[in-house]
Amino acid sequence: MKRVHVAFLLLLAFGEAGAQTTYNFSTLDFPGAPFTAAYGINSGGQVVGQYLDTFSRSHSWLYSSGGFSEIAIPGALSSGASAINDLGDIVGAYTSGDGVVHGYLLKGGVLTTIDHPGSSFANAFGINNKGQIVGMYRDRSSMFHGFLLSSGVFSDIDFPGSPNSEAHGINDQGHIAGFFYQCGGCGGGHGFTFDGVTYQGVDVPASSGSLLFGINNSMVAAGFYSALVSPSVSQGFLYSGGQFTTINHPKATTSLPGSGTQALGINSLGQVVGVYVDASNLRHGYVATPAAPSINLLYDPTKLVKTGPTFPFSLQLFGPTGTNVSSPSTTLHAASISTAAGAVVFTYDKPGRINPEWNFLYDPAIGGTGGYSLNLRTPALPNGKYNLNIMVLGQPGTFSAAFSVH
């Protein structure tokens, strides 16, 4: 019997505790559809989702190269596409003519049905670049279970002690995001992540439910929670390293029951997709692209240093408007070193583990208005130009600080 560990986390720090990421939003509406939802996005910007026609029948769609196309599922009464990987493989679900719901994989134009053995209902929600698929199935006792399908073998993904679990996203490291319910049909859901050993429960305080969906290779998960307000509305968020950042579409209304914003998928570039409700109570898909942060280097990146020594990095973090947003509550972390061409040659952390030894130190005196420093020991590197790839913990994306070695 495989042993798993369980941990619970209450998110106590909201986005305003650190520098908020600014997003550029684009609305995605399938032509002529009264309802559009965006569920998944890959690193190439291809998006998949679901739309309703004027007869309220659901259909799968793909958005690629600036245009929509319907994903036809032969014989299906309805369907929806949930995720797409960087190879263009798509997973989702459809309802067959007999009313049974099946998962599907569309790979290279070939459609394969995904049915969990002994299930009466299955849905495929996520796929990574290794072809591993996660989803949910209903057993003969009408209990829902998450699943992982890897190399043709199914494994259950059930949060310990929960009668109902769903696995929605999986990254290339095999980390899974999803949600569970503490009892059948009671209360709101609870988010979780699973790294193959430990289940981490994720709950947003003062909410009636917290759900996680997609997760990217930077360990940033996308989801939404139900706010304890009247009327109850959804608030999108991103979760990473014990912190979360709210993400809400600027055109979303929060004055109608069930309105707000849902974050349902995220790619390796930090782009987020989901659904928002406008003031006319219409549902729209969206893509939110992070406005790139910038850095002000307080050292000479062209100055040659000997390979292997300690290199004194000193810099400031600037927001999209060009203002200094360096702050003691915003943590910068040295993640890896890459060549000028972008090839990663050294990684400071083990997969899924952030080592605080490689965090930058904030100093209010740096640069006159505050900044960060880190005396970083670099590995033995051939002569050339390199970039130190830096993360802002709790936020998507990375940026780079150049240096040269001789």
Helices and strands as residue ranges (DSSP letters): E 5-10, G 15-17, E 23-28, E 35-41, E 47-52, E 58-64, E 67-71, E 78-84, E 90-95, E 101-107, E 110-114, E 121-127, E 133-138, E 144-150, E 153-157, E 164-170, E 176-181, E 190-194, E 198-203, E 207-215, E 221-227, E 234-240, E 243-247, E 261-266, E 272-277, E 283-290, E 294-297, E 304-305, E 310-318, E 332-339, E 344-347, G 356-358, E 361-363, G 366-368, E 371-377, E 384-392, E 398-405
